Amino acid sequence: MKQNIGRGEFSQYPNLSQTSCQEDDVSSYVQHLNALYSYFESRFEDILMINPYKIDAKC
């Protein structure tokens, strides 16, 4: 998704595809998405380390 936004391809968002966006605005949105991705990756890193058998809802 962030790659599409960075290239100015807004096909996933019909309202945005009809408007024009300045390159600076798009760049700041992409930077914000990268920061959010890094935050979530570090915040939920411990969840990714849990073995799947411990998460099994049947237990």
N, CA, C and O atoms as a Maestro MAE file, in Angstrom:
{
 s_m_m2io_version
 :::
 2.0.0
}

f_m_ct {
 s_m_title
 :::
 protein
 m_atom[236] {
  # First column is atom index #
  i_m_mmod_type
  r_m_x_coord
  r_m_y_coord
  r_m_z_coord
  i_m_residue_number
  s_m_chain_name
  s_m_pdb_residue_name
  s_m_pdb_atom_name
  i_m_atomic_number
  :::
  1 25 0.823 -1.183 0.000 1 A "MET " " N  " 7
  2 3 0.000 0.000 0.000 1 A "MET " " CA " 6
  3 2 0.871 1.251 0.000 1 A "MET " " C  " 6
  4 15 0.628 2.172 -0.780 1 A "MET " " O  " 8
  5 25 1.889 1.295 0.873 2 A "LYS " " N  " 7
  6 3 2.702 2.507 0.920 2 A "LYS " " CA " 6
  7 2 3.491 2.706 -0.369 2 A "LYS " " C  " 6
  8 15 3.804 3.838 -0.737 2 A "LYS " " O  " 8
  9 25 3.817 1.600 -1.062 3 A "GLN " " N  " 7
  10 3 4.503 1.741 -2.344 3 A "GLN " " CA " 6
  11 2 3.575 2.392 -3.367 3 A "GLN " " C  " 6
  12 15 3.999 3.245 -4.148 3 A "GLN " " O  " 8
  13 25 2.313 1.986 -3.357 4 A "ASN " " N  " 7
  14 3 1.340 2.577 -4.280 4 A "ASN " " CA " 6
  15 2 1.155 4.063 -4.002 4 A "ASN " " C  " 6
  16 15 1.110 4.873 -4.928 4 A "ASN " " O  " 8
  17 25 1.050 4.415 -2.739 5 A "ILE " " N  " 7
  18 3 0.884 5.823 -2.387 5 A "ILE " " CA " 6
  19 2 2.129 6.606 -2.782 5 A "ILE " " C  " 6
  20 15 2.024 7.723 -3.289 5 A "ILE " " O  " 8
  21 25 3.310 6.027 -2.554 6 A "GLY " " N  " 7
  22 3 4.554 6.695 -2.923 6 A "GLY " " CA " 6
  23 2 4.663 6.948 -4.414 6 A "GLY " " C  " 6
  24 15 5.273 7.932 -4.832 6 A "GLY " " O  " 8
  25 25 4.083 6.078 -5.217 7 A "ARG " " N  " 7
  26 3 4.102 6.243 -6.676 7 A "ARG " " CA " 6
  27 2 2.941 7.099 -7.173 7 A "ARG " " C  " 6
  28 15 2.853 7.406 -8.362 7 A "ARG " " O  " 8
  29 25 2.054 7.481 -6.259 8 A "GLY " " N  " 7
  30 3 0.899 8.282 -6.657 8 A "GLY " " CA " 6
  31 2 -0.218 7.461 -7.251 8 A "GLY " " C  " 6
  32 15 -1.081 8.002 -7.943 8 A "GLY " " O  " 8
  33 25 -0.224 6.161 -6.997 9 A "GLU " " N  " 7
  34 3 -1.282 5.279 -7.487 9 A "GLU " " CA " 6
  35 2 -2.316 5.098 -6.381 9 A "GLU " " C  " 6
  36 15 -2.081 4.381 -5.408 9 A "GLU " " O  " 8
  37 25 -3.436 5.742 -6.540 10 A "PHE " " N  " 7
  38 3 -4.468 5.727 -5.510 10 A "PHE " " CA " 6
  39 2 -5.666 4.887 -5.918 10 A "PHE " " C  " 6
  40 15 -6.796 5.212 -5.551 10 A "PHE " " O  " 8
  41 25 -5.448 3.822 -6.662 11 A "SER " " N  " 7
  42 3 -6.559 3.012 -7.164 11 A "SER " " CA " 6
  43 2 -7.375 2.377 -6.040 11 A "SER " " C  " 6
  44 15 -8.552 2.070 -6.229 11 A "SER " " O  " 8
  45 25 -6.765 2.178 -4.880 12 A "GLN " " N  " 7
  46 3 -7.495 1.605 -3.744 12 A "GLN " " CA " 6
  47 2 -8.424 2.632 -3.103 12 A "GLN " " C  " 6
  48 15 -9.332 2.279 -2.351 12 A "GLN " " O  " 8
  49 25 -8.189 3.893 -3.406 13 A "TYR " " N  " 7
  50 3 -8.965 4.979 -2.828 13 A "TYR " " CA " 6
  51 2 -9.556 5.818 -3.962 13 A "TYR " " C  " 6
  52 15 -8.911 6.755 -4.433 13 A "TYR " " O  " 8
  53 25 -10.762 5.496 -4.402 14 A "PRO " " N  " 7
  54 3 -11.350 6.182 -5.561 14 A "PRO " " CA " 6
  55 2 -11.422 7.707 -5.410 14 A "PRO " " C  " 6
  56 15 -11.211 8.433 -6.381 14 A "PRO " " O  " 8
  57 25 -11.713 8.189 -4.213 15 A "ASN " " N  " 7
  58 3 -11.799 9.641 -4.024 15 A "ASN " " CA " 6
  59 2 -10.437 10.303 -4.198 15 A "ASN " " C  " 6
  60 15 -10.349 11.408 -4.735 15 A "ASN " " O  " 8
  61 25 -9.378 9.641 -3.752 16 A "LEU " " N  " 7
  62 3 -8.038 10.210 -3.906 16 A "LEU " " CA " 6
  63 2 -7.556 10.150 -5.345 16 A "LEU " " C  " 6
  64 15 -6.813 11.027 -5.787 16 A "LEU " " O  " 8
  65 25 -7.969 9.129 -6.077 17 A "SER " " N  " 7
  66 3 -7.502 9.005 -7.455 17 A "SER " " CA " 6
  67 2 -8.044 10.122 -8.336 17 A "SER " " C  " 6
  68 15 -7.497 10.386 -9.406 17 A "SER " " O  " 8
  69 25 -9.105 10.776 -7.902 18 A "GLN " " N  " 7
  70 3 -9.695 11.867 -8.677 18 A "GLN " " CA " 6
  71 2 -9.091 13.221 -8.326 18 A "GLN " " C  " 6
  72 15 -9.380 14.212 -8.996 18 A "GLN " " O  " 8
  73 25 -8.265 13.283 -7.299 19 A "THR " " N  " 7
  74 3 -7.672 14.547 -6.882 19 A "THR " " CA " 6
  75 2 -6.190 14.565 -7.221 19 A "THR " " C  " 6
  76 15 -5.595 13.540 -7.552 19 A "THR " " O  " 8
  77 25 -5.618 15.742 -7.131 20 A "SER " " N  " 7
  78 3 -4.174 15.854 -7.332 20 A "SER " " CA " 6
  79 2 -3.527 16.146 -5.981 20 A "SER " " C  " 6
  80 15 -4.038 16.942 -5.194 20 A "SER " " O  " 8
  81 25 -2.414 15.501 -5.728 21 A "CYS " " N  " 7
  82 3 -1.699 15.672 -4.467 21 A "CYS " " CA " 6
  83 2 -0.303 16.190 -4.764 21 A "CYS " " C  " 6
  84 15 0.314 15.820 -5.763 21 A "CYS " " O  " 8
  85 25 0.180 17.040 -3.895 22 A "GLN " " N  " 7
  86 3 1.539 17.541 -4.055 22 A "GLN " " CA " 6
  87 2 2.526 16.474 -3.599 22 A "GLN " " C  " 6
  88 15 2.242 15.691 -2.692 22 A "GLN " " O  " 8
  89 25 3.668 16.459 -4.231 23 A "GLU " " N  " 7
  90 3 4.694 15.456 -3.938 23 A "GLU " " CA " 6
  91 2 5.148 15.521 -2.480 23 A "GLU " " C  " 6
  92 15 5.423 14.486 -1.874 23 A "GLU " " O  " 8
  93 25 5.228 16.720 -1.914 24 A "ASP " " N  " 7
  94 3 5.642 16.859 -0.515 24 A "ASP " " CA " 6
  95 2 4.641 16.208 0.427 24 A "ASP " " C  " 6
  96 15 5.028 15.569 1.405 24 A "ASP " " O  " 8
  97 25 3.355 16.370 0.133 25 A "ASP " " N  " 7
  98 3 2.323 15.759 0.969 25 A "ASP " " CA " 6
  99 2 2.402 14.241 0.905 25 A "ASP " " C  " 6
  100 15 2.334 13.565 1.931 25 A "ASP " " O  " 8
  101 25 2.545 13.714 -0.295 26 A "VAL " " N  " 7
  102 3 2.626 12.264 -0.469 26 A "VAL " " CA " 6
  103 2 3.858 11.727 0.239 26 A "VAL " " C  " 6
  104 15 3.803 10.676 0.878 26 A "VAL " " O  " 8
  105 25 4.965 12.442 0.130 27 A "SER " " N  " 7
  106 3 6.205 12.018 0.788 27 A "SER " " CA " 6
  107 2 6.037 11.978 2.305 27 A "SER " " C  " 6
  108 15 6.517 11.050 2.957 27 A "SER " " O  " 8
  109 25 5.366 12.968 2.867 28 A "SER " " N  " 7
  110 3 5.164 12.972 4.318 28 A "SER " " CA " 6
  111 2 4.235 11.838 4.750 28 A "SER " " C  " 6
  112 15 4.423 11.265 5.824 28 A "SER " " O  " 8
  113 25 3.234 11.504 3.928 29 A "TYR " " N  " 7
  114 3 2.349 10.381 4.245 29 A "TYR " " CA " 6
  115 2 3.116 9.062 4.224 29 A "TYR " " C  " 6
  116 15 2.915 8.207 5.087 29 A "TYR " " O  " 8
  117 25 3.989 8.903 3.241 30 A "VAL " " N  " 7
  118 3 4.784 7.678 3.145 30 A "VAL " " CA " 6
  119 2 5.726 7.571 4.340 30 A "VAL " " C  " 6
  120 15 5.896 6.486 4.896 30 A "VAL " " O  " 8
  121 25 6.334 8.673 4.737 31 A "GLN " " N  " 7
  122 3 7.202 8.654 5.918 31 A "GLN " " CA " 6
  123 2 6.410 8.289 7.165 31 A "GLN " " C  " 6
  124 15 6.897 7.547 8.018 31 A "GLN " " O  " 8
  125 25 5.201 8.802 7.272 32 A "HIS " " N  " 7
  126 3 4.351 8.489 8.417 32 A "HIS " " CA " 6
  127 2 3.982 7.007 8.431 32 A "HIS " " C  " 6
  128 15 3.996 6.375 9.488 32 A "HIS " " O  " 8
  129 25 3.654 6.452 7.275 33 A "LEU " " N  " 7
  130 3 3.346 5.021 7.192 33 A "LEU " " CA " 6
  131 2 4.553 4.171 7.570 33 A "LEU " " C  " 6
  132 15 4.404 3.153 8.246 33 A "LEU " " O  " 8
  133 25 5.745 4.577 7.144 34 A "ASN " " N  " 7
  134 3 6.963 3.855 7.515 34 A "ASN " " CA " 6
  135 2 7.192 3.901 9.018 34 A "ASN " " C  " 6
  136 15 7.579 2.901 9.622 34 A "ASN " " O  " 8
  137 25 6.952 5.062 9.624 35 A "ALA " " N  " 7
  138 3 7.119 5.189 11.071 35 A "ALA " " CA " 6
  139 2 6.110 4.315 11.812 35 A "ALA " " C  " 6
  140 15 6.461 3.663 12.795 35 A "ALA " " O  " 8
  141 25 4.861 4.297 11.350 36 A "LEU " " N  " 7
  142 3 3.849 3.444 11.978 36 A "LEU " " CA " 6
  143 2 4.203 1.970 11.858 36 A "LEU " " C  " 6
  144 15 4.039 1.204 12.808 36 A "LEU " " O  " 8
  145 25 4.687 1.579 10.693 37 A "TYR " " N  " 7
  146 3 5.081 0.185 10.481 37 A "TYR " " CA " 6
  147 2 6.208 -0.198 11.434 37 A "TYR " " C  " 6
  148 15 6.173 -1.272 12.034 37 A "TYR " " O  " 8
  149 25 7.199 0.662 11.579 38 A "SER " " N  " 7
  150 3 8.312 0.386 12.492 38 A "SER " " CA " 6
  151 2 7.828 0.301 13.935 38 A "SER " " C  " 6
  152 15 8.274 -0.558 14.696 38 A "SER " " O  " 8
  153 25 6.914 1.197 14.309 39 A "TYR " " N  " 7
  154 3 6.382 1.187 15.665 39 A "TYR " " CA " 6
  155 2 5.638 -0.114 15.948 39 A "TYR " " C  " 6
  156 15 5.881 -0.758 16.969 39 A "TYR " " O  " 8
  157 25 4.740 -0.501 15.055 40 A "PHE " " N  " 7
  158 3 3.979 -1.734 15.264 40 A "PHE " " CA " 6
  159 2 4.878 -2.957 15.254 40 A "PHE " " C  " 6
  160 15 4.661 -3.902 16.013 40 A "PHE " " O  " 8
  161 25 5.879 -2.938 14.400 41 A "GLU " " N  " 7
  162 3 6.800 -4.064 14.332 41 A "GLU " " CA " 6
  163 2 7.545 -4.241 15.652 41 A "GLU " " C  " 6
  164 15 7.703 -5.366 16.126 41 A "GLU " " O  " 8
  165 25 8.002 -3.145 16.248 42 A "SER " " N  " 7
  166 3 8.715 -3.248 17.521 42 A "SER " " CA " 6
  167 2 7.749 -3.485 18.682 42 A "SER " " C  " 6
  168 15 8.079 -4.206 19.624 42 A "SER " " O  " 8
  169 25 6.565 -2.887 18.622 43 A "ARG " " N  " 7
  170 3 5.589 -2.998 19.712 43 A "ARG " " CA " 6
  171 2 5.059 -4.419 19.856 43 A "ARG " " C  " 6
  172 15 4.857 -4.896 20.972 43 A "ARG " " O  " 8
  173 25 4.833 -5.090 18.742 44 A "PHE " " N  " 7
  174 3 4.237 -6.417 18.766 44 A "PHE " " CA " 6
  175 2 5.230 -7.519 18.435 44 A "PHE " " C  " 6
  176 15 4.839 -8.623 18.056 44 A "PHE " " O  " 8
  177 25 6.505 -7.221 18.578 45 A "GLU " " N  " 7
  178 3 7.542 -8.206 18.296 45 A "GLU " " CA " 6
  179 2 7.403 -9.427 19.198 45 A "GLU " " C  " 6
  180 15 7.625 -10.552 18.749 45 A "GLU " " O  " 8
  181 25 7.041 -9.225 20.457 46 A "ASP " " N  " 7
  182 3 6.908 -10.342 21.383 46 A "ASP " " CA " 6
  183 2 5.757 -11.274 20.997 46 A "ASP " " C  " 6
  184 15 5.832 -12.477 21.247 46 A "ASP " " O  " 8
  185 25 4.709 -10.745 20.400 47 A "ILE " " N  " 7
  186 3 3.594 -11.587 19.969 47 A "ILE " " CA " 6
  187 2 4.033 -12.522 18.853 47 A "ILE " " C  " 6
  188 15 3.593 -13.670 18.784 47 A "ILE " " O  " 8
  189 25 4.892 -12.031 17.990 48 A "LEU " " N  " 7
  190 3 5.370 -12.861 16.886 48 A "LEU " " CA " 6
  191 2 6.271 -13.987 17.374 48 A "LEU " " C  " 6
  192 15 6.472 -14.969 16.660 48 A "LEU " " O  " 8
  193 25 6.809 -13.861 18.567 49 A "MET " " N  " 7
  194 3 7.708 -14.872 19.111 49 A "MET " " CA " 6
  195 2 6.952 -16.018 19.794 49 A "MET " " C  " 6
  196 15 7.558 -17.047 20.092 49 A "MET " " O  " 8
  197 25 5.648 -15.870 20.050 50 A "ILE " " N  " 7
  198 3 4.859 -16.898 20.721 50 A "ILE " " CA " 6
  199 2 4.683 -18.085 19.785 50 A "ILE " " C  " 6
  200 15 4.358 -17.918 18.610 50 A "ILE " " O  " 8
  201 25 4.898 -19.266 20.307 51 A "ASN " " N  " 7
  202 3 4.707 -20.475 19.512 51 A "ASN " " CA " 6
  203 2 3.223 -20.646 19.181 51 A "ASN " " C  " 6
  204 15 2.371 -20.382 20.029 51 A "ASN " " O  " 8
  205 25 2.908 -21.077 17.976 52 A "PRO " " N  " 7
  206 3 1.494 -21.213 17.575 52 A "PRO " " CA " 6
  207 2 0.693 -22.165 18.463 52 A "PRO " " C  " 6
  208 15 -0.503 -21.953 18.663 52 A "PRO " " O  " 8
  209 25 1.327 -23.202 18.995 53 A "TYR " " N  " 7
  210 3 0.568 -24.139 19.822 53 A "TYR " " CA " 6
  211 2 0.125 -23.505 21.133 53 A "TYR " " C  " 6
  212 15 -0.821 -23.991 21.753 53 A "TYR " " O  " 8
  213 25 0.771 -22.448 21.566 54 A "LYS " " N  " 7
  214 3 0.355 -21.763 22.790 54 A "LYS " " CA " 6
  215 2 -0.831 -20.838 22.538 54 A "LYS " " C  " 6
  216 15 -1.522 -20.449 23.480 54 A "LYS " " O  " 8
  217 25 -1.069 -20.490 21.303 55 A "ILE " " N  " 7
  218 3 -2.156 -19.587 20.950 55 A "ILE " " CA " 6
  219 2 -3.427 -20.352 20.607 55 A "ILE " " C  " 6
  220 15 -4.498 -19.751 20.518 55 A "ILE " " O  " 8
  221 25 -3.334 -21.642 20.416 56 A "ASP " " N  " 7
  222 3 -4.458 -22.463 19.973 56 A "ASP " " CA " 6
  223 2 -5.663 -22.253 20.885 56 A "ASP " " C  " 6
  224 15 -5.570 -22.446 22.098 56 A "ASP " " O  " 8
  225 25 -6.781 -21.863 20.306 57 A "ALA " " N  " 7
  226 3 -7.988 -21.562 21.079 57 A "ALA " " CA " 6
  227 2 -8.657 -22.811 21.639 57 A "ALA " " C  " 6
  228 15 -9.489 -22.703 22.539 57 A "ALA " " O  " 8
  229 25 -8.321 -23.979 21.137 58 A "LYS " " N  " 7
  230 3 -8.955 -25.213 21.599 58 A "LYS " " CA " 6
  231 2 -8.447 -25.645 22.966 58 A "LYS " " C  " 6
  232 15 -9.087 -26.461 23.630 58 A "LYS " " O  " 8
  233 25 -7.337 -25.127 23.387 59 A "CYS " " N  " 7
  234 3 -6.741 -25.556 24.669 59 A "CYS " " CA " 6
  235 2 -7.447 -24.985 25.856 59 A "CYS " " C  " 6
  236 15 -7.061 -25.256 26.993 59 A "CYS " " O  " 8
  :::
 }
 m_bond[235] {
  # First column is bond index #
  i_m_from
  i_m_to
  i_m_order
  :::
  1 1 2 1
  2 2 3 1
  3 3 4 2
  4 3 5 1
  5 5 6 1
  6 6 7 1
  7 7 8 2
  8 7 9 1
  9 9 10 1
  10 10 11 1
  11 11 12 2
  12 11 13 1
  13 13 14 1
  14 14 15 1
  15 15 16 2
  16 15 17 1
  17 17 18 1
  18 18 19 1
  19 19 20 2
  20 19 21 1
  21 21 22 1
  22 22 23 1
  23 23 24 2
  24 23 25 1
  25 25 26 1
  26 26 27 1
  27 27 28 2
  28 27 29 1
  29 29 30 1
  30 30 31 1
  31 31 32 2
  32 31 33 1
  33 33 34 1
  34 34 35 1
  35 35 36 2
  36 35 37 1
  37 37 38 1
  38 38 39 1
  39 39 40 2
  40 39 41 1
  41 41 42 1
  42 42 43 1
  43 43 44 2
  44 43 45 1
  45 45 46 1
  46 46 47 1
  47 47 48 2
  48 47 49 1
  49 49 50 1
  50 50 51 1
  51 51 52 2
  52 51 53 1
  53 53 54 1
  54 54 55 1
  55 55 56 2
  56 55 57 1
  57 57 58 1
  58 58 59 1
  59 59 60 2
  60 59 61 1
  61 61 62 1
  62 62 63 1
  63 63 64 2
  64 63 65 1
  65 65 66 1
  66 66 67 1
  67 67 68 2
  68 67 69 1
  69 69 70 1
  70 70 71 1
  71 71 72 2
  72 71 73 1
  73 73 74 1
  74 74 75 1
  75 75 76 2
  76 75 77 1
  77 77 78 1
  78 78 79 1
  79 79 80 2
  80 79 81 1
  81 81 82 1
  82 82 83 1
  83 83 84 2
  84 83 85 1
  85 85 86 1
  86 86 87 1
  87 87 88 2
  88 87 89 1
  89 89 90 1
  90 90 91 1
  91 91 92 2
  92 91 93 1
  93 93 94 1
  94 94 95 1
  95 95 96 2
  96 95 97 1
  97 97 98 1
  98 98 99 1
  99 99 100 2
  100 99 101 1
  101 101 102 1
  102 102 103 1
  103 103 104 2
  104 103 105 1
  105 105 106 1
  106 106 107 1
  107 107 108 2
  108 107 109 1
  109 109 110 1
  110 110 111 1
  111 111 112 2
  112 111 113 1
  113 113 114 1
  114 114 115 1
  115 115 116 2
  116 115 117 1
  117 117 118 1
  118 118 119 1
  119 119 120 2
  120 119 121 1
  121 121 122 1
  122 122 123 1
  123 123 124 2
  124 123 125 1
  125 125 126 1
  126 126 127 1
  127 127 128 2
  128 127 129 1
  129 129 130 1
  130 130 131 1
  131 131 132 2
  132 131 133 1
  133 133 134 1
  134 134 135 1
  135 135 136 2
  136 135 137 1
  137 137 138 1
  138 138 139 1
  139 139 140 2
  140 139 141 1
  141 141 142 1
  142 142 143 1
  143 143 144 2
  144 143 145 1
  145 145 146 1
  146 146 147 1
  147 147 148 2
  148 147 149 1
  149 149 150 1
  150 150 151 1
  151 151 152 2
  152 151 153 1
  153 153 154 1
  154 154 155 1
  155 155 156 2
  156 155 157 1
  157 157 158 1
  158 158 159 1
  159 159 160 2
  160 159 161 1
  161 161 162 1
  162 162 163 1
  163 163 164 2
  164 163 165 1
  165 165 166 1
  166 166 167 1
  167 167 168 2
  168 167 169 1
  169 169 170 1
  170 170 171 1
  171 171 172 2
  172 171 173 1
  173 173 174 1
  174 174 175 1
  175 175 176 2
  176 175 177 1
  177 177 178 1
  178 178 179 1
  179 179 180 2
  180 179 181 1
  181 181 182 1
  182 182 183 1
  183 183 184 2
  184 183 185 1
  185 185 186 1
  186 186 187 1
  187 187 188 2
  188 187 189 1
  189 189 190 1
  190 190 191 1
  191 191 192 2
  192 191 193 1
  193 193 194 1
  194 194 195 1
  195 195 196 2
  196 195 197 1
  197 197 198 1
  198 198 199 1
  199 199 200 2
  200 199 201 1
  201 201 202 1
  202 202 203 1
  203 203 204 2
  204 203 205 1
  205 205 206 1
  206 206 207 1
  207 207 208 2
  208 207 209 1
  209 209 210 1
  210 210 211 1
  211 211 212 2
  212 211 213 1
  213 213 214 1
  214 214 215 1
  215 215 216 2
  216 215 217 1
  217 217 218 1
  218 218 219 1
  219 219 220 2
  220 219 221 1
  221 221 222 1
  222 222 223 1
  223 223 224 2
  224 223 225 1
  225 225 226 1
  226 226 227 1
  227 227 228 2
  228 227 229 1
  229 229 230 1
  230 230 231 1
  231 231 232 2
  232 231 233 1
  233 233 234 1
  234 234 235 1
  235 235 236 2
  :::
 }
}
